Amino acid sequence: MDAVEIKKLNKWYGKKQALYDVSLSIGPGMFGLLGRNGAGKTTLMKILATLIRKKSGEVSVCGVPVENAAEVRRLIGYLPQEFSMYPSMKVGEALEYLAILAGLNGSQRKERVGALLERVNLTEQQNKEAQLRT
């Protein structure tokens, strides 16, 4: 199943309810969340990325319940709007760091980092400082 399924999702922060009975199905492809500040977009994304826990309801990614965080994290990538790295981190080190966070072992990291650098034509840049632009 290549879908995100959400049924009657609820989340509170203390007495404030951030999500109220959210239900939707998102199929393959790109999607966006639109809404005013405080509408719950970030809360929803953090639940989908297994960064925070839901209060109630059902949420699954490609058939995997978000309670199985390690398995969900192998299926998804999540890059929030506000993302930062160490200022002197090199391109290759940044990819290595992200591979560690993804749970890849040493040989997997080396192979994946090399393949990704080649894929985006950055092999020659791997020892230069990574620069995030906003």
C-alpha positions, -999 to 999 in steps of 0.1 A, spaced: 0 0 0 16 33 -12 -4 57 9 -6 76 41 -37 68 60 -50 89 88 -82 81 108 -96 102 136 -62 116 146 -61 137 177 -32 155 195 -32 178 225 -5 200 239 -17 204 275 -52 217 273 -48 229 237 -60 205 210 -37 208 180 -54 181 158 -91 172 161 -104 140 144 -82 145 113 -89 118 87 -74 117 52 -57 94 27 -27 106 7 -17 85 -23 16 84 -42 30 117 -55 37 151 -41 14 170 -18 13 201 3 -4 212 35 -19 246 35 -33 265 65 -29 294 88 -3 294 116 -15 272 144 -36 250 122 -17 218 130 4 213 99 37 209 117 21 187 143 7 164 116 41 162 99 59 154 131 35 126 138 40 112 103 78 115 107 75 97 141 90 127 159 61 131 183 33 107 194 -3 110 186 -29 110 214 -55 89 196 -65 77 162 -48 56 136 -19 67 113 0 45 89 26 51 62 26 25 34 7 2 57 31 6 86 16 21 118 36 51 131 41 32 164 67 12 144 90 43 142 121 25 129 102 9 101 84 41 91 117 60 92 132 36 67 103 45 43 103 83 45 125 113 45 116 145 64 132 179 61 116 206 81 115 242 70 140 252 98 170 228 94 205 235 105 238 217 106 272 223 122 286 254 104 320 238 95 305 204 84 317 193 50 293 180 23 304 144 27 303 146 65 267 160 63 256 130 42 274 106 65 257 122 96 223 119 79 231 83 70 239 75 107 206 91 118 189 68 92 205 38 109 228 27 81 259 7 91 294 16 80 295 -2 46 259 9 38 268 45 46 299 45 25 280 30 -5 250 52 -1 269 85 4 291 78 -26 261 70 -48 243 101 -37 273 124 -42 277 109 -77 240 112 -85 239 149 -77 273 156 -92 289 166 -59 317 139 -57 343 166 -62 327 189 -36 325 163 -8 354 179 12 340 215 9 319 231 37 282 224 33 264 257 30 227 260 37 210 289 20 177 303 31 
